[in-house]
Amino acid sequence: MAQHLITEGMPAKAQMILWKLYLSQNPEIVLDAGLALLAALDQFAQNDALLQIANRTITIASALKRNDKCAFLLTQKAVYLSRKLSELLYRQQNLKLAAKAFQWIDFSLVEDKEEYAALGAESSRLENEIAGLEAAALAELQTNQNHYLQGKVLLGMAEISFSRFMYDLGAPVNSGPWKSKILNIYFVRRWNLDKLIGYNREGRSRLRDSFRKAIKLFKRAMEAFTTGQYKSDAAHVAYALALKHALTFHFSKARKFDSSRTNGGLSRWMSTLWLHRIQERWGGRSRRIDSVDKTDGRLWSSRNHFHWR
């Protein structure tokens, strides 16, 4: 019943049922309800609740020897921790916002300096924990031939890698007052010249490695879904991969993921993608785009749940 409500786009009604099941004393029921809640809850506004559910269900899945579900849950926990890490890094960067452009600017308050150091330590701890979760999930994939599991785990790790790339992209390490102005010119970013201007060799290497890793994981996830004949999931990954290329101004590569690659399941999403590109280029987002976004979200909302086959 709850899964049907999620599929029909009514997660609020489904949550009432799922929370009752989640409080059950039967570990099997708790595990299934927890997996469903991970799909029903808001993926951003309720990130802390998602993290708590992931922690409990990982313990239950490990006790029940459900290694496949445990691997999926480890990946989901890594995704939730990655979102938490992004918030910490954003707060840390805002505490010393102009430091990259004006080296002589320091912290205005001693409290800000102490918070900056504390956020740095917590960020390092989260990064190490995320790396450990990714390694544990990948270890399970070595022995599990479930293509759906492989696709879901690889897709989650691809999103984490791309999040790392996007944060590093927004924190140039070699900028100044005049370089900052040049970096904001559209054609500088369009031709990817910002990597040469705003980043040193180490920064460019980090950006290149994280982006290549993300693209490689997206492709592996799409191959796993394709091999297992999960065509709609493969189309979803192809759309995500095309979007990542478009966001980084690699439009020729994004065009490669057309309807021929996904058996006709991608054409309407690709048309939405190019419409986004045109409107972002010339400014403004119309009501038409917003309605397409909502439709697109409904179309894929039922695919967030990990269906066991």
ABEGO torsion letter per residue (X at the ends): XAAAAAAAGBAAAAAAAAAAAAABABAAAAAAAAAAAAAABBAAAAAAAAAAAAAAAAAAAAAAGBAAAAAAAAAAAAAAAAAAAAAAAAAAAAABAAAAABAABBBABAAAAAAAAAAAAAAAAAAAAAAAAAAAAAAAAAABABAAAAAAAAAAAAAAAAAAAAAAAABBAABBAAAAAAAABAAAAAAGAAAAAABBAAAAAAAAAAAAAAAAAAAAAAAAAAAAGBAAAAAAAAAAAAAAAAAAGBAAAAAABBAAAAGGAAAAAAAAAAAAAAAAAAEEBBAAAAAAAAAAAAAAAAAABBBBX
